[in-house]
């Protein structure tokens, strides 16, 4: 699928603000893919569709999680996590994308997981650092992303985990596994 067709499809499912974000994630993911050796075309398509289900009704997403046997523990955690695994399933069903690398990059862009591919990491980080994001700590992560994908991810996860802790929010276990895996690999 070409970029124009993919953007046309996804635009119908997003607000204008989220569409601008998506375009920023797309450009950032292509840049990161070039820098770190991920497939640029897969990064482009995964980035375009990463928020495909972001604005689906929460009850619809809950029904999909239950009915499609997605990880049931998602229902205990913040519903902001839901659009990634639900989105991967809907992109496959509604858009016809079958590439597991692309679907996994979409599936894990909110939570991470213990073993992430370079493509998974690129989409996760691009979503965090795209140029339209403005929040404390993002500039430091952007700078780190020019030197090391994993060090930038570690810092982004530290920021996210600290933010969630300060808000007294539960942290999805796969996010800790992602962080721990990156830290352990840095020690090797």
C-alpha positions in Angstrom: 0.0 0.0 0.0 1.4 3.4 -0.9 1.6 6.3 1.5 -1.2 8.4 0.0 -3.7 5.6 0.1 -2.7 4.7 3.7 -3.0 8.3 4.8 -6.4 8.6 3.1 -7.7 5.5 4.9 -6.4 6.6 8.4 -7.5 10.2 8.1 -11.2 9.1 8.3 -10.5 7.6 11.8 -8.6 10.5 13.3 -9.1 14.0 14.5 -7.1 16.7 12.7 -4.8 17.0 15.6 -4.2 13.3 15.7 -3.7 13.2 11.9 -0.9 15.8 12.3 0.6 13.7 15.0 0.4 10.6 12.8 2.2 12.4 10.0 4.9 13.4 12.5 5.2 9.8 13.7 5.5 8.7 10.0 8.3 11.1 9.2 10.2 10.4 12.5 9.8 6.6 12.1 11.3 6.7 8.5 14.2 8.7 9.9 14.8 6.3 12.8 14.4 3.3 10.5 17.1 4.7 8.2 19.4 5.4 11.2 18.9 2.0 12.9 18.4 -0.4 10.0 14.7 -1.1 10.2 12.6 -1.6 7.0 11.6 2.0 6.1 8.5 1.0 4.2 7.2 -1.1 7.1 8.0 1.7 9.5 6.1 4.1 7.3 3.0 1.9 7.1 3.1 1.0 10.9 3.4 4.6 11.8 0.5 5.7 9.6 -1.8 3.1 11.2 -0.4 3.1 14.8 -3.4 5.1 16.1 -6.1 3.6 13.8 -8.3 2.6 16.7 -7.4 5.6 19.0 -10.9 7.1 18.8 -13.0 3.9 18.7 -15.6 3.7 21.4 -14.3 2.3 24.7 -17.1 -0.2 24.9 -16.4 -1.4 21.4 -12.7 -1.8 22.3 -13.7 -3.7 25.4 -15.9 -6.1 23.5 -13.1 -6.7 21.0 -10.6 -7.4 23.7 -12.9 -9.9 25.3 -14.3 -11.4 22.0 -11.0 -11.7 20.2 -9.2 -13.1 23.1 -6.7 -10.3 23.3 -4.8 -10.1 26.6 -7.6 -9.9 29.2 -5.4 -8.1 31.7 -5.6 -5.0 29.5 -9.1 -4.4 30.9 -7.6 -3.8 34.4 -5.2 -1.1 33.1 -5.7 2.3 31.6 -7.9 2.2 28.5 -5.2 4.3 26.7 -3.4 1.0 26.2 -6.3 -0.6 24.4 -6.1 1.1 21.0 -2.8 -0.5 20.1 -3.7 -4.2 20.3 -7.3 -3.5 19.1 -5.8 -1.3 16.3 -3.5 -4.1 15.1 -6.5 -6.4 14.9 -8.7 -3.9 13.1 -5.9 -2.9 10.6 -5.6 -6.5 9.7 -9.4 -7.0 9.3 -10.5 -3.7 7.9 -7.5 -2.6 5.9 -6.2 -6.0 5.0 -2.6 -5.6 6.2 -1.2 -9.0 7.0 2.4 -8.3 7.6 3.1 -9.4 11.2 6.1 -7.0 11.6 3.8 -4.1 10.9 1.0 -5.5 13.0 3.3 -6.1 16.0 4.7 -2.6 15.8 1.2 -1.3 16.0 0.2 -3.8 18.7 3.0 -2.9 21.1 3.4 0.9 20.5 1.7 1.8 23.8 3.0 -0.9 26.2 6.1 -2.3 24.7 7.1 -5.9 25.6 10.2 -7.7 26.7 11.6 -8.5 23.3 11.0 -5.7 20.8 12.3 -5.8 17.2 14.0 -2.8 15.8 10.9 -1.9 13.9 8.8 -2.2 17.2 11.3 0.1 18.9 11.3 2.6 16.0 7.5 3.0 16.1 7.4 3.2 19.9 10.0 5.9 20.0 8.7 7.8 17.0 5.3 8.1 18.7 7.1 9.6 21.7 9.4 12.1 20.0 7.6 13.2 16.9 8.1 17.0 16.3 4.6 18.0 17.5 5.1 16.5 21.0 5.9 19.1 23.6 6.3 17.9 27.2 9.1 17.9 29.8 11.9 15.5 28.9 11.0 15.1 25.2 14.0 17.2 23.9 16.5 15.0 25.9 15.0 11.9 24.3 15.1 13.4 20.9 18.8 14.1 21.3 19.5 10.6 22.7 17.7 9.2 19.6 20.4 10.5 17.4 23.0 8.5 19.3 21.3 5.3 20.5 17.8 3.8 19.9 18.0 1.9 23.2 19.2 4.7 25.3 16.5 7.0 24.0 13.9 4.3 24.7 15.3 3.8 28.3 14.9 7.5 29.0 11.4 7.7 27.4 10.3 4.7 29.6 11.8 6.3 32.7 9.9 9.5 31.9 6.7 7.6 31.3 6.9 5.3 34.3 7.7 8.3 36.6 4.8 10.2 35.1 2.4 7.3 35.8 3.8 6.8 39.3 3.2 10.5 40.1 -0.4 10.1 38.9 -0.9 7.0 41.0 -1.7 5.0 37.9 -1.0 1.3 37.5 1.8 0.4 35.1 1.2 -2.4 32.6 3.6 -5.3 33.3 4.9 -5.4 29.7 6.1 -1.9 30.0 8.3 -2.9 33.0 9.5 -6.0 31.0 10.4 -3.7 28.0 12.3 -1.4 30.3 14.1 -4.2 32.2 15.1 -5.9 29.0 16.7 -2.7 27.7 18.5 -2.2 30.9 19.8 -5.8 31.1 20.9 -5.6 27.5 22.9 -2.4 28.2 24.9 -4.2 30.8 26.0 -7.0 28.4 
